[in-house]
Amino acid sequence: MIILRGIQGSGKSTLAKMIVGKNHIQHMETDMYFYDSHGDYKFNPSQLKEAHAWCQNEVNALMRFDHSPVVVSNTFTQEWEMEPYYEMAKKYGYQVTSLI
């Protein structure tokens, strides 16, 4: 698992896309929750908790089915915000690399 961490606009998604390239690498981020069926981004701060839960569930499903590596890019402004991902990595036997 590769965790990309940084402030908004720092290039996390861009770096994730470079890592993923044309390979079969999975990339997830909380912001994906806010895209509608037409591909339009509609951020709603009142849904942020649900968006983070959605991202964690998606990553858990990928790891459960042995997708490797998995790239997760979020702001992760606090260390504790990464804890669910570290727990999943431990549960499924993934090594974690974190880039800030």
mmCIF file of the C-alpha atoms, coordinates in Angstrom:
data_MODEL
# 
_entry.id   MODEL 
# 
loop_
_atom_site.group_PDB 
_atom_site.id 
_atom_site.type_symbol 
_atom_site.label_atom_id 
_atom_site.label_alt_id 
_atom_site.label_comp_id 
_atom_site.label_asym_id 
_atom_site.label_entity_id 
_atom_site.label_seq_id 
_atom_site.pdbx_PDB_ins_code 
_atom_site.Cartn_x 
_atom_site.Cartn_y 
_atom_site.Cartn_z 
_atom_site.occupancy 
_atom_site.B_iso_or_equiv 
_atom_site.pdbx_formal_charge 
_atom_site.auth_seq_id 
_atom_site.auth_comp_id 
_atom_site.auth_asym_id 
_atom_site.auth_atom_id 
_atom_site.pdbx_PDB_model_num 
ATOM 1   C CA . MET A 1 1   ? 0.000   0.000  0.000   1.00 0.00 ? 1   MET A CA 1 
ATOM 2   C CA . ILE A 1 2   ? 1.211   3.460  -0.870  1.00 0.00 ? 2   ILE A CA 1 
ATOM 3   C CA . ILE A 1 3   ? -0.228  6.310  1.191   1.00 0.00 ? 3   ILE A CA 1 
ATOM 4   C CA . LEU A 1 4   ? 0.092   9.781  -0.326  1.00 0.00 ? 4   LEU A CA 1 
ATOM 5   C CA . ARG A 1 5   ? -0.365  12.534 2.194   1.00 0.00 ? 5   ARG A CA 1 
ATOM 6   C CA . GLY A 1 6   ? -0.400  16.320 1.769   1.00 0.00 ? 6   GLY A CA 1 
ATOM 7   C CA . ILE A 1 7   ? -2.413  19.507 1.770   1.00 0.00 ? 7   ILE A CA 1 
ATOM 8   C CA . GLN A 1 8   ? -5.045  20.247 -0.853  1.00 0.00 ? 8   GLN A CA 1 
ATOM 9   C CA . GLY A 1 9   ? -3.469  21.057 -4.199  1.00 0.00 ? 9   GLY A CA 1 
ATOM 10  C CA . SER A 1 10  ? -0.071  19.572 -3.328  1.00 0.00 ? 10  SER A CA 1 
ATOM 11  C CA . GLY A 1 11  ? -0.179  17.038 -6.169  1.00 0.00 ? 11  GLY A CA 1 
ATOM 12  C CA . LYS A 1 12  ? -1.318  13.853 -4.420  1.00 0.00 ? 12  LYS A CA 1 
ATOM 13  C CA . SER A 1 13  ? -3.790  12.870 -7.143  1.00 0.00 ? 13  SER A CA 1 
ATOM 14  C CA . THR A 1 14  ? -1.335  13.762 -9.886  1.00 0.00 ? 14  THR A CA 1 
ATOM 15  C CA . LEU A 1 15  ? 1.365   11.622 -8.294  1.00 0.00 ? 15  LEU A CA 1 
ATOM 16  C CA . ALA A 1 16  ? -1.126  8.794  -7.777  1.00 0.00 ? 16  ALA A CA 1 
ATOM 17  C CA . LYS A 1 17  ? -2.028  8.891  -11.480 1.00 0.00 ? 17  LYS A CA 1 
ATOM 18  C CA . MET A 1 18  ? 1.683   8.771  -12.358 1.00 0.00 ? 18  MET A CA 1 
ATOM 19  C CA . ILE A 1 19  ? 2.177   5.744  -10.095 1.00 0.00 ? 19  ILE A CA 1 
ATOM 20  C CA . VAL A 1 20  ? -0.889  3.997  -11.465 1.00 0.00 ? 20  VAL A CA 1 
ATOM 21  C CA . GLY A 1 21  ? -0.097  4.783  -15.105 1.00 0.00 ? 21  GLY A CA 1 
ATOM 22  C CA . LYS A 1 22  ? -1.345  1.995  -17.349 1.00 0.00 ? 22  LYS A CA 1 
ATOM 23  C CA . ASN A 1 23  ? -0.617  -0.670 -14.764 1.00 0.00 ? 23  ASN A CA 1 
ATOM 24  C CA . HIS A 1 24  ? -3.265  -2.569 -12.855 1.00 0.00 ? 24  HIS A CA 1 
ATOM 25  C CA . ILE A 1 25  ? -2.727  -0.529 -9.709  1.00 0.00 ? 25  ILE A CA 1 
ATOM 26  C CA . GLN A 1 26  ? -5.771  0.633  -7.775  1.00 0.00 ? 26  GLN A CA 1 
ATOM 27  C CA . HIS A 1 27  ? -6.032  4.229  -6.554  1.00 0.00 ? 27  HIS A CA 1 
ATOM 28  C CA . MET A 1 28  ? -8.579  5.505  -4.059  1.00 0.00 ? 28  MET A CA 1 
ATOM 29  C CA . GLU A 1 29  ? -9.182  8.846  -2.399  1.00 0.00 ? 29  GLU A CA 1 
ATOM 30  C CA . THR A 1 30  ? -12.012 10.340 -0.399  1.00 0.00 ? 30  THR A CA 1 
ATOM 31  C CA . ASP A 1 31  ? -12.662 13.006 -3.046  1.00 0.00 ? 31  ASP A CA 1 
ATOM 32  C CA . MET A 1 32  ? -13.869 10.279 -5.428  1.00 0.00 ? 32  MET A CA 1 
ATOM 33  C CA . TYR A 1 33  ? -17.012 10.061 -3.300  1.00 0.00 ? 33  TYR A CA 1 
ATOM 34  C CA . PHE A 1 34  ? -18.035 13.542 -4.433  1.00 0.00 ? 34  PHE A CA 1 
ATOM 35  C CA . TYR A 1 35  ? -18.111 12.864 -8.182  1.00 0.00 ? 35  TYR A CA 1 
ATOM 36  C CA . ASP A 1 36  ? -21.579 12.388 -9.625  1.00 0.00 ? 36  ASP A CA 1 
ATOM 37  C CA . SER A 1 37  ? -22.529 9.999  -12.423 1.00 0.00 ? 37  SER A CA 1 
ATOM 38  C CA . HIS A 1 38  ? -21.602 12.660 -15.022 1.00 0.00 ? 38  HIS A CA 1 
ATOM 39  C CA . GLY A 1 39  ? -18.089 13.085 -13.618 1.00 0.00 ? 39  GLY A CA 1 
ATOM 40  C CA . ASP A 1 40  ? -18.809 16.448 -12.032 1.00 0.00 ? 40  ASP A CA 1 
ATOM 41  C CA . TYR A 1 41  ? -17.197 17.158 -8.650  1.00 0.00 ? 41  TYR A CA 1 
ATOM 42  C CA . LYS A 1 42  ? -19.748 18.273 -6.058  1.00 0.00 ? 42  LYS A CA 1 
ATOM 43  C CA . PHE A 1 43  ? -18.086 18.602 -2.660  1.00 0.00 ? 43  PHE A CA 1 
ATOM 44  C CA . ASN A 1 44  ? -20.436 18.627 0.301   1.00 0.00 ? 44  ASN A CA 1 
ATOM 45  C CA . PRO A 1 45  ? -18.671 19.135 3.639   1.00 0.00 ? 45  PRO A CA 1 
ATOM 46  C CA . SER A 1 46  ? -21.616 17.656 5.540   1.00 0.00 ? 46  SER A CA 1 
ATOM 47  C CA . GLN A 1 47  ? -20.873 14.304 3.843   1.00 0.00 ? 47  GLN A CA 1 
ATOM 48  C CA . LEU A 1 48  ? -17.168 14.210 4.670   1.00 0.00 ? 48  LEU A CA 1 
ATOM 49  C CA . LYS A 1 49  ? -17.530 11.567 7.372   1.00 0.00 ? 49  LYS A CA 1 
ATOM 50  C CA . GLU A 1 50  ? -19.455 9.316  4.970   1.00 0.00 ? 50  GLU A CA 1 
ATOM 51  C CA . ALA A 1 51  ? -16.890 9.972  2.237   1.00 0.00 ? 51  ALA A CA 1 
ATOM 52  C CA . HIS A 1 52  ? -14.008 8.851  4.459   1.00 0.00 ? 52  HIS A CA 1 
ATOM 53  C CA . ALA A 1 53  ? -15.932 5.731  5.494   1.00 0.00 ? 53  ALA A CA 1 
ATOM 54  C CA . TRP A 1 54  ? -16.640 4.990  1.815   1.00 0.00 ? 54  TRP A CA 1 
ATOM 55  C CA . CYS A 1 55  ? -12.944 5.326  0.920   1.00 0.00 ? 55  CYS A CA 1 
ATOM 56  C CA . GLN A 1 56  ? -11.915 3.037  3.775   1.00 0.00 ? 56  GLN A CA 1 
ATOM 57  C CA . ASN A 1 57  ? -14.499 0.442  2.711   1.00 0.00 ? 57  ASN A CA 1 
ATOM 58  C CA . GLU A 1 58  ? -13.315 0.571  -0.907  1.00 0.00 ? 58  GLU A CA 1 
ATOM 59  C CA . VAL A 1 59  ? -9.681  0.132  0.116   1.00 0.00 ? 59  VAL A CA 1 
ATOM 60  C CA . ASN A 1 60  ? -10.638 -2.721 2.433   1.00 0.00 ? 60  ASN A CA 1 
ATOM 61  C CA . ALA A 1 61  ? -12.437 -4.484 -0.441  1.00 0.00 ? 61  ALA A CA 1 
ATOM 62  C CA . LEU A 1 62  ? -9.433  -4.069 -2.742  1.00 0.00 ? 62  LEU A CA 1 
ATOM 63  C CA . MET A 1 63  ? -7.076  -5.484 -0.133  1.00 0.00 ? 63  MET A CA 1 
ATOM 64  C CA . ARG A 1 64  ? -9.439  -8.324 0.725   1.00 0.00 ? 64  ARG A CA 1 
ATOM 65  C CA . PHE A 1 65  ? -9.252  -9.416 -2.923  1.00 0.00 ? 65  PHE A CA 1 
ATOM 66  C CA . ASP A 1 66  ? -5.450  -9.086 -3.014  1.00 0.00 ? 66  ASP A CA 1 
ATOM 67  C CA . HIS A 1 67  ? -5.135  -6.058 -5.283  1.00 0.00 ? 67  HIS A CA 1 
ATOM 68  C CA . SER A 1 68  ? -1.577  -4.891 -4.952  1.00 0.00 ? 68  SER A CA 1 
ATOM 69  C CA . PRO A 1 69  ? -0.378  -2.312 -4.686  1.00 0.00 ? 69  PRO A CA 1 
ATOM 70  C CA . VAL A 1 70  ? -3.170  -0.012 -3.578  1.00 0.00 ? 70  VAL A CA 1 
ATOM 71  C CA . VAL A 1 71  ? -2.545  3.743  -3.647  1.00 0.00 ? 71  VAL A CA 1 
ATOM 72  C CA . VAL A 1 72  ? -4.490  5.910  -1.192  1.00 0.00 ? 72  VAL A CA 1 
ATOM 73  C CA . SER A 1 73  ? -4.251  9.682  -1.479  1.00 0.00 ? 73  SER A CA 1 
ATOM 74  C CA . ASN A 1 74  ? -5.888  11.931 1.104   1.00 0.00 ? 74  ASN A CA 1 
ATOM 75  C CA . THR A 1 75  ? -4.835  14.979 3.074   1.00 0.00 ? 75  THR A CA 1 
ATOM 76  C CA . PHE A 1 76  ? -4.260  12.941 6.247   1.00 0.00 ? 76  PHE A CA 1 
ATOM 77  C CA . THR A 1 77  ? -3.538  16.130 8.200   1.00 0.00 ? 77  THR A CA 1 
ATOM 78  C CA . GLN A 1 78  ? -3.462  14.126 11.435  1.00 0.00 ? 78  GLN A CA 1 
ATOM 79  C CA . GLU A 1 79  ? -1.555  10.892 12.027  1.00 0.00 ? 79  GLU A CA 1 
ATOM 80  C CA . TRP A 1 80  ? -4.634  9.161  13.471  1.00 0.00 ? 80  TRP A CA 1 
ATOM 81  C CA . GLU A 1 81  ? -6.458  9.581  10.148  1.00 0.00 ? 81  GLU A CA 1 
ATOM 82  C CA . MET A 1 82  ? -4.140  7.010  8.584   1.00 0.00 ? 82  MET A CA 1 
ATOM 83  C CA . GLU A 1 83  ? -4.688  4.440  11.335  1.00 0.00 ? 83  GLU A CA 1 
ATOM 84  C CA . PRO A 1 84  ? -7.572  2.563  9.632   1.00 0.00 ? 84  PRO A CA 1 
ATOM 85  C CA . TYR A 1 85  ? -5.372  2.069  6.564   1.00 0.00 ? 85  TYR A CA 1 
ATOM 86  C CA . TYR A 1 86  ? -2.444  0.805  8.646   1.00 0.00 ? 86  TYR A CA 1 
ATOM 87  C CA . GLU A 1 87  ? -4.803  -1.601 10.404  1.00 0.00 ? 87  GLU A CA 1 
ATOM 88  C CA . MET A 1 88  ? -6.073  -2.911 7.045   1.00 0.00 ? 88  MET A CA 1 
ATOM 89  C CA . ALA A 1 89  ? -2.507  -3.320 5.812   1.00 0.00 ? 89  ALA A CA 1 
ATOM 90  C CA . LYS A 1 90  ? -1.634  -5.340 8.882   1.00 0.00 ? 90  LYS A CA 1 
ATOM 91  C CA . LYS A 1 91  ? -4.783  -7.454 8.589   1.00 0.00 ? 91  LYS A CA 1 
ATOM 92  C CA . TYR A 1 92  ? -4.122  -8.341 4.953   1.00 0.00 ? 92  TYR A CA 1 
ATOM 93  C CA . GLY A 1 93  ? -0.318  -8.508 5.106   1.00 0.00 ? 93  GLY A CA 1 
ATOM 94  C CA . TYR A 1 94  ? 0.493   -5.386 3.080   1.00 0.00 ? 94  TYR A CA 1 
ATOM 95  C CA . GLN A 1 95  ? 3.657   -3.355 3.490   1.00 0.00 ? 95  GLN A CA 1 
ATOM 96  C CA . VAL A 1 96  ? 2.987   0.398  3.752   1.00 0.00 ? 96  VAL A CA 1 
ATOM 97  C CA . THR A 1 97  ? 4.980   3.178  2.152   1.00 0.00 ? 97  THR A CA 1 
ATOM 98  C CA . SER A 1 98  ? 3.904   6.686  3.093   1.00 0.00 ? 98  SER A CA 1 
ATOM 99  C CA . LEU A 1 99  ? 4.894   9.750  1.076   1.00 0.00 ? 99  LEU A CA 1 
ATOM 100 C CA . ILE A 1 100 ? 4.296   13.258 2.356   1.00 0.00 ? 100 ILE A CA 1 
# 
